[in-house]
Amino acid sequence: MVYMSKISEKKKDKIKGEILGVLYEHFPKMIFTNKIADEIARNNEFVLKLLNEMEELKWIKKNKRIARTSWGLTLEIYNQYEKMAN
């Protein structure tokens, strides 16, 4: 059995920021969990857990129209990123 070490909330928040950055780069395209995990070099299951937490906060949205779930930024969060970038 593989044990994962506990990650602090501060580190989780940083990783969530990395996820938001990946989704921002691909906006408006929705991308799959494994692509996000590959881009930030993290475990798929861990990334999926964080994505679900972020969806509850209304930061991101999921597309379940196909067999696999894809993810994207909400328009509100995208607009906030745009303001920060300018």
C-alpha positions in Angstrom: 0.0 0.0 0.0 1.3 3.4 -0.9 1.0 6.2 1.7 0.9 9.8 0.7 2.3 12.4 3.0 0.0 15.1 4.3 0.2 18.3 2.4 -0.4 21.6 4.2 -3.3 23.9 3.2 -0.8 26.5 2.1 0.8 24.0 -0.3 -2.6 22.9 -1.5 -3.5 26.5 -2.2 -0.3 26.9 -4.3 -1.1 23.8 -6.3 -4.7 25.1 -6.9 -3.1 28.3 -8.2 -1.0 26.2 -10.6 -4.1 24.4 -11.7 -5.9 27.8 -12.3 -2.8 28.9 -14.4 -3.1 25.8 -16.6 -6.8 26.3 -17.1 -6.2 30.0 -17.9 -3.6 29.1 -20.5 -6.1 26.8 -22.2 -9.2 29.0 -21.9 -11.9 28.6 -23.3 -10.9 25.0 -24.1 -11.9 22.4 -21.4 -9.1 20.0 -20.6 -9.0 16.6 -18.9 -7.7 15.8 -15.4 -4.7 13.8 -16.7 -3.6 16.7 -18.9 -3.7 19.1 -15.9 -1.9 16.6 -13.7 0.8 16.1 -16.4 1.3 19.9 -16.7 1.8 20.4 -13.0 3.6 17.1 -12.4 1.1 15.8 -9.8 -0.9 12.6 -9.3 -4.2 12.3 -11.1 -6.2 11.4 -8.0 -4.8 14.2 -6.0 -5.5 16.7 -8.8 -9.0 15.4 -9.2 -9.6 15.9 -5.5 -8.4 19.5 -5.8 -10.5 20.1 -8.9 -13.6 19.0 -7.1 -12.8 21.3 -4.2 -12.3 24.2 -6.7 -15.6 23.4 -8.4 -17.4 23.7 -5.0 -15.9 27.1 -4.7 -17.3 28.0 -8.2 -13.7 28.7 -9.5 -14.0 26.1 -12.2 -16.6 24.2 -14.1 -16.7 20.6 -15.4 -18.0 19.3 -18.6 -19.6 15.8 -18.3 -21.1 15.6 -21.8 -18.6 13.0 -22.8 -17.5 9.8 -21.1 -14.5 11.6 -19.5 -14.8 14.8 -17.5 -13.0 17.9 -18.7 -12.4 21.1 -16.8 -12.3 24.8 -17.5 -12.3 28.2 -15.7 -15.6 30.0 -15.0 -15.9 33.2 -16.9 -15.8 35.2 -13.6 -12.4 33.7 -12.7 -11.1 34.1 -16.2 -12.0 37.8 -16.1 -10.2 38.2 -12.8 -7.1 36.7 -14.3 -7.3 39.0 -17.2 -7.5 42.1 -14.9 -4.4 40.8 -13.0 -2.5 40.3 -16.3 -3.2 43.8 -17.5 
